[in-house]
Amino acid sequence: MLKNPNLSHYLNEEPTKGILRIYNLQSDKSLLLKSENIIEDSKKIRFQLDLGLYSNAQLQTDYSEIGLELFAIEPICFLKEDESLDKLLEKTINNFTNNNIDLYN
């Protein structure tokens, strides 16, 4: 039983889908990822980065050298019902590239 009934709606919500950005505030570089569950994926990414286990070697190196304080993990757009995550990711990457924003590979 929940101690605070005002929080019960969180248990019934569907996971939020969209695009996550891991943003290096020092170098202004970003990694864009599609996410089926933004909240859970954000936690998972942070955990992997803290343990030094993230799959993107360059980003992991930067995170290990710079530290948590100069990184942000944030949702940048959310999936609409009539979109696909792959197309949304492609569109977001193109938008970043067209605006000369550096991306991790």
Secondary structure as UniProt FT lines:
FT   HELIX           5..7
FT   HELIX           9..12
FT   STRAND          18..24
FT   TURN            25..28
FT   STRAND          29..35
FT   HELIX           38..51
FT   HELIX           57..66
FT   HELIX           68..70
FT   STRAND          71..78
FT   TURN            81..82
FT   HELIX           85..98
FT   TURN            99..100
//
